Amino acid sequence: MEILFYRYNSICEPDILQVFRNFGITVHTEELEVHKKNVTPRECAGKVSEWILQRPLAFVFSINFFPAISYTCEKLKVPYVCWSVDSPVPELFSRALKNTYNRIFLFDKAQYNFFSPVNPDCIFYLPLATNVKRWEKTILAMTDSDYDSYGADVSFVGSLYTEKCKYDNLTLSDRTRGFVDGLIEAQLKVYGCNFISESLSDEVIREIEKADPSFYKSDDVYAGMSRYLVAHQYIGMKLAAVERERILSRLSGQFPVSLYTRSDTSHLPDIRCLGGVNTLTEMPKVFQASKINLNITMRAIKTGLSLRIWDILPNRIRNGNQPRTPRKELVLKICAKSVAHDWHVHKIHNI
């Protein structure tokens, strides 16, 4: 069996590529988008078409959904398989989502429930996963020096989203800015129910859309997506930045916290900032050597388990019907117990 793997340098690609090969599948890779980030849909479609016309491909695969690939596969009658690992994904509003040769897998059940009615026979729910063998190989090779270098009471690996927050760069009326700030503060107090999208008026959505000249627009959509984008890519990203800063600030005031990020940390004076780490070679060492590994999930992921949770197995999942302790209070209690008793839990606490 031969397949084409369309790559763009997602951190998920190496492991999935290896799994395909382990199953004896001949994998051809198209890496145009690995080296060129402004690839047009026409260029993407052209490259995929060349492969399909030259090789007897069983299917074309990609991480996340590419409308150009879907249209190409539909025209040439070759299955297009993709696994979405992000949320939000505006490309899922493309009319290409309705194509019959799609086999689209979404990791968040809420995301699946939202999009699957558009093409119920071709959209499926599939949680994310991790390459346990690769993690084990790295961990078993760790030295005492590695444990000294990466050891921590509490650690967090990831972006603070401050550099990705489009909302901060918008010029808005005082009324809209005040409303959004209040909405963020309200959402921060509630976990398990995301009400931002439903709370937005058409007026607020239009103002935010007009305030950003680069607001994602496409004529190839089956439904309006402005509300979705404003709620998740603008306000949701701002909420994530505020939440991560507050949680890390409060934790670092009481415990030694190691932060691995390339984001600006000047507003976190008590944090131990160690810069970024390589996902495949260094990140597992951080997780292994830390007593507590934090996962602060973006609210756009409503019900799905984020990739970071799978990276720090075994994880700790509570029954969804149990009473919820406020997030910051919960993590403070967990950290206090773990550090006080010198627990080396190797578990993730999904806050």
Wavefront OBJ file of the C-alpha trace (Angstrom):
o trace
v 0.000 0.000 0.000
v 1.245 3.491 -0.884
v 0.031 6.751 0.607
v 0.974 10.419 0.400
v 1.663 12.255 3.676
v 1.263 16.021 3.147
v 3.496 17.667 5.743
v 3.778 21.190 7.134
v 6.081 20.469 10.111
v 3.486 19.706 12.764
v 5.009 18.193 15.915
v 2.603 15.260 15.451
v 3.930 14.270 12.046
v 7.077 12.228 12.934
v 5.234 9.800 15.193
v 2.340 9.200 12.800
v 4.755 8.817 9.907
v 6.610 6.143 11.878
v 3.381 4.300 12.722
v 2.405 4.125 9.050
v 5.808 2.672 8.216
v 5.627 0.208 11.104
v 2.473 -1.181 9.492
v 4.399 -1.794 6.277
v 2.866 1.117 4.392
v 5.010 2.854 1.783
v 4.820 6.530 2.695
v 5.646 9.300 0.231
v 5.943 12.770 1.753
v 5.161 16.125 0.192
v 7.125 18.764 2.122
v 6.536 21.931 0.118
v 4.819 23.550 3.097
v 7.606 22.540 5.462
v 9.989 24.846 3.627
v 7.554 27.473 2.310
v 4.940 28.816 4.703
v 2.951 30.960 2.259
v 1.889 28.114 -0.017
v -1.253 28.968 -1.977
v -4.181 26.542 -2.331
v -3.383 26.289 -6.038
v 0.216 25.261 -5.288
v -0.942 22.738 -2.709
v -3.492 21.242 -5.107
v -0.910 21.105 -7.895
v 1.595 19.152 -5.802
v -1.006 16.694 -4.530
v -2.377 16.205 -8.061
v 1.098 15.329 -9.354
v 1.482 12.620 -6.721
v -1.968 11.135 -7.333
v -1.446 11.008 -11.096
v 2.009 9.438 -10.759
v 1.469 6.860 -7.991
v -1.271 4.319 -7.124
v -2.102 5.983 -3.793
v -4.519 4.348 -1.360
v -5.158 7.745 0.263
v -3.671 11.142 1.034
v -3.081 11.999 4.706
v -2.441 15.231 6.609
v -2.480 16.583 10.119
v -5.424 19.023 10.226
v -7.787 19.739 7.350
v -6.611 21.264 4.071
v -9.525 22.265 1.785
v -7.252 22.313 -1.282
v -6.268 18.678 -0.689
v -9.897 17.717 -0.134
v -11.032 19.294 -3.394
v -8.163 17.642 -5.278
v -8.883 14.198 -3.854
v -12.583 14.595 -4.558
v -11.887 15.446 -8.188
v -9.443 12.559 -8.650
v -11.503 10.129 -6.545
v -8.824 9.327 -3.958
v -9.701 9.216 -0.229
v -8.414 12.107 1.854
v -7.732 11.206 5.493
v -6.884 13.865 8.071
v -6.640 14.010 11.847
v -7.386 17.369 13.427
v -5.159 18.086 16.423
v -6.037 21.750 17.006
v -8.975 23.867 18.056
v -10.171 26.217 16.694
v -9.686 25.226 13.030
v -11.360 27.772 10.688
v -10.686 25.585 7.639
v -13.430 23.249 8.879
v -15.941 25.861 7.685
v -14.868 25.280 4.087
v -17.415 23.797 1.678
v -14.770 21.118 1.103
v -15.876 19.615 4.409
v -18.874 18.191 2.524
v -16.770 16.202 0.041
v -17.566 12.488 -0.107
v -13.938 11.314 -0.300
v -13.123 12.934 3.057
v -12.326 10.860 6.103
v -11.943 13.529 8.782
v -11.095 12.648 12.389
v -11.655 15.249 15.153
v -10.167 14.866 18.637
v -12.670 16.983 20.591
v -16.137 15.402 20.928
v -17.725 18.849 21.168
v -15.917 19.847 17.976
v -17.144 16.622 16.371
v -20.737 17.297 17.451
v -20.520 20.792 15.967
v -19.117 19.822 12.544
v -20.271 16.228 11.933
v -23.837 17.142 10.850
v -22.310 18.839 7.789
v -21.022 15.476 6.512
v -22.063 12.723 8.960
v -20.790 9.811 6.865
v -17.285 11.249 6.519
v -16.490 12.919 9.876
v -15.470 10.854 12.894
v -14.413 11.260 16.518
v -10.870 10.111 17.395
v -8.981 11.195 20.539
v -5.325 12.097 20.254
v -2.515 9.727 21.189
v 1.199 9.589 21.903
v 4.211 7.501 20.943
v 4.890 5.679 24.216
v 7.909 3.806 22.855
v 9.660 7.031 21.898
v 8.999 8.575 25.316
v 10.281 5.431 27.042
v 13.448 5.363 24.956
v 14.252 8.957 25.881
v 13.389 8.540 29.557
v 15.341 5.315 30.032
v 18.408 7.001 28.563
v 18.280 9.894 31.050
v 21.373 10.442 33.168
v 21.791 11.859 36.664
v 22.852 15.076 34.975
v 19.568 15.166 33.074
v 17.598 14.785 36.290
v 19.606 17.612 37.852
v 19.140 19.850 34.834
v 15.422 19.259 34.266
v 14.311 18.516 37.816
v 11.618 20.781 39.253
v 8.881 20.853 41.868
v 6.421 22.391 39.390
v 6.950 22.852 35.658
v 5.036 24.102 32.670
v 6.006 23.664 29.019
v 4.216 25.842 26.509
v 3.344 29.229 25.143
v 1.832 31.971 27.286
v -0.069 33.067 24.137
v 0.823 36.710 24.729
v 2.712 36.844 21.441
v -0.162 35.138 19.595
v -2.952 37.280 21.007
v -4.544 39.259 18.167
v -7.015 40.856 20.548
v -4.335 42.982 22.239
v -3.553 44.748 18.951
v -7.122 45.795 18.179
v -8.411 49.362 18.496
v -11.877 49.021 20.010
v -14.442 51.289 21.616
v -14.358 51.570 25.410
v -17.773 49.915 25.512
v -16.649 46.830 23.574
v -13.333 46.590 25.383
v -15.084 46.797 28.741
v -17.669 44.207 27.736
v -15.023 41.737 26.535
v -12.865 42.269 29.630
v -15.892 41.554 31.824
v -16.784 38.501 29.766
v -13.264 37.139 30.172
v -13.366 37.667 33.941
v -16.718 35.865 34.133
v -15.481 32.937 32.016
v -12.367 32.609 34.177
v -14.620 31.809 37.127
v -16.488 29.033 35.303
v -14.905 25.831 34.019
v -16.728 23.115 32.132
v -19.086 25.513 30.363
v -17.874 27.909 27.673
v -20.386 30.727 27.213
v -18.303 33.295 25.339
v -19.698 32.596 21.866
v -23.334 32.758 22.985
v -22.701 35.974 24.917
v -21.429 37.989 21.944
v -23.760 40.439 20.224
v -23.619 40.899 16.455
v -22.411 44.454 17.102
v -19.372 43.295 19.099
v -18.535 40.662 16.487
v -18.670 43.213 13.649
v -16.497 45.702 15.533
v -13.782 43.133 16.271
v -13.927 41.833 12.692
v -13.508 45.332 11.254
v -10.726 46.197 13.703
v -8.389 43.561 12.249
v -7.534 43.960 8.536
v -6.154 40.400 8.558
v -9.361 38.848 9.940
v -9.719 35.386 8.368
v -12.062 35.648 5.396
v -13.008 33.148 2.724
v -15.677 32.890 0.057
v -15.434 29.114 0.340
v -17.591 28.628 3.441
v -20.853 26.775 4.037
v -21.797 28.911 7.058
v -20.798 32.159 8.724
v -17.771 31.747 10.952
v -17.232 35.255 12.349
v -18.773 34.411 15.726
v -16.652 31.253 15.978
v -13.436 33.110 15.132
v -14.089 36.070 17.435
v -15.001 33.776 20.330
v -12.033 31.434 19.964
v -9.199 33.087 18.025
v -9.539 36.536 19.542
v -11.293 36.474 22.914
v -10.414 32.833 23.608
v -6.733 33.453 22.968
v -6.795 36.508 25.257
v -8.508 34.463 27.949
v -5.824 31.769 27.654
v -3.069 34.374 28.030
v -4.682 35.919 31.116
v -5.386 32.531 32.684
v -1.882 31.173 32.173
v -0.275 34.331 33.520
v -2.440 34.361 36.650
v -2.017 30.667 37.428
v 1.755 30.794 36.974
v 2.059 34.044 38.911
v 0.178 32.681 41.883
v 2.026 29.376 41.851
v 5.457 30.967 41.533
v 4.688 33.108 44.575
v 4.448 29.944 46.702
v 6.521 27.247 44.967
v 9.597 26.989 42.743
v 8.149 26.931 39.217
v 10.156 26.151 36.086
v 8.701 27.579 32.892
v 9.836 26.393 29.475
v 8.605 28.905 26.930
v 9.710 31.314 24.224
v 7.074 33.828 25.315
v 7.866 37.072 27.149
v 8.059 36.343 30.902
v 9.037 39.805 32.144
v 5.673 40.090 33.930
v 6.421 36.928 35.953
v 9.368 37.990 38.150
v 9.236 34.954 40.476
v 9.231 32.360 37.707
v 12.294 30.362 36.702
v 12.234 30.833 32.941
v 14.397 28.361 31.042
v 13.465 29.176 27.452
v 12.061 26.712 24.963
v 12.738 22.976 24.741
v 12.849 20.579 21.832
v 9.548 18.699 21.707
v 10.958 15.305 20.833
v 14.280 15.207 22.709
v 14.027 17.557 25.710
v 10.352 17.849 26.630
v 10.012 14.248 27.863
v 12.972 14.818 30.181
v 11.193 17.811 31.719
v 8.062 15.731 32.307
v 10.007 12.828 33.780
v 12.128 14.922 36.151
v 9.325 17.186 37.416
v 7.143 16.372 40.412
v 4.199 18.302 38.960
v 3.588 18.928 35.251
v 0.946 21.532 34.505
v -1.458 21.416 31.586
v -3.514 24.595 31.218
v -5.966 23.727 28.456
v -7.356 26.404 26.154
v -11.118 26.846 26.505
v -11.581 26.310 22.752
v -10.931 22.645 23.557
v -14.262 21.984 25.243
v -14.237 18.236 25.904
v -11.156 16.825 24.191
v -7.950 15.727 25.884
v -5.170 17.952 24.590
v -1.979 16.484 23.152
v -0.004 17.558 26.221
v -2.062 15.246 28.410
v -1.129 12.277 26.248
v 2.494 13.386 26.389
v 2.559 13.074 30.184
v 0.979 9.683 30.747
v -0.282 8.322 33.021
v -2.753 11.126 33.525
v -5.284 11.791 36.194
v -8.902 12.157 35.099
v -11.729 12.971 37.462
v -15.330 11.914 37.033
v -17.118 14.717 35.233
v -19.961 14.591 37.786
v -17.734 15.325 40.758
v -17.920 18.815 42.295
v -15.360 21.090 40.700
v -12.850 22.926 42.827
v -11.919 26.322 41.328
v -8.919 25.780 39.050
v -6.347 27.916 40.850
v -7.379 26.656 44.295
v -7.200 23.054 43.075
v -3.730 23.334 41.610
v -2.429 25.145 44.693
v -3.666 22.305 46.895
v -2.154 19.647 44.614
v 1.188 21.419 44.449
v 1.292 22.045 48.189
v 0.714 18.346 48.981
v 3.129 17.096 46.347
v 5.974 19.428 47.280
v 5.462 19.013 51.034
v 5.564 15.217 50.835
v 8.233 15.112 48.126
v 5.963 13.160 45.788
v 7.467 12.403 42.407
v 4.126 11.637 40.799
v 4.928 11.660 37.057
v 1.309 12.644 36.542
v -0.366 15.515 34.827
v -2.832 17.681 36.645
v -5.204 18.977 34.018
v -6.262 22.344 35.326
l 1 2 3 4 5 6 7 8 9 10 11 12 13 14 15 16 17 18 19 20 21 22 23 24 25 26 27 28 29 30 31 32 33 34 35 36 37 38 39 40 41 42 43 44 45 46 47 48 49 50 51 52 53 54 55 56 57 58 59 60 61 62 63 64 65 66 67 68 69 70 71 72 73 74 75 76 77 78 79 80 81 82 83 84 85 86 87 88 89 90 91 92 93 94 95 96 97 98 99 100 101 102 103 104 105 106 107 108 109 110 111 112 113 114 115 116 117 118 119 120 121 122 123 124 125 126 127 128 129 130 131 132 133 134 135 136 137 138 139 140 141 142 143 144 145 146 147 148 149 150 151 152 153 154 155 156 157 158 159 160 161 162 163 164 165 166 167 168 169 170 171 172 173 174 175 176 177 178 179 180 181 182 183 184 185 186 187 188 189 190 191 192 193 194 195 196 197 198 199 200 201 202 203 204 205 206 207 208 209 210 211 212 213 214 215 216 217 218 219 220 221 222 223 224 225 226 227 228 229 230 231 232 233 234 235 236 237 238 239 240 241 242 243 244 245 246 247 248 249 250 251 252 253 254 255 256 257 258 259 260 261 262 263 264 265 266 267 268 269 270 271 272 273 274 275 276 277 278 279 280 281 282 283 284 285 286 287 288 289 290 291 292 293 294 295 296 297 298 299 300 301 302 303 304 305 306 307 308 309 310 311 312 313 314 315 316 317 318 319 320 321 322 323 324 325 326 327 328 329 330 331 332 333 334 335 336 337 338 339 340 341 342 343 344 345 346 347 348 349 350 351
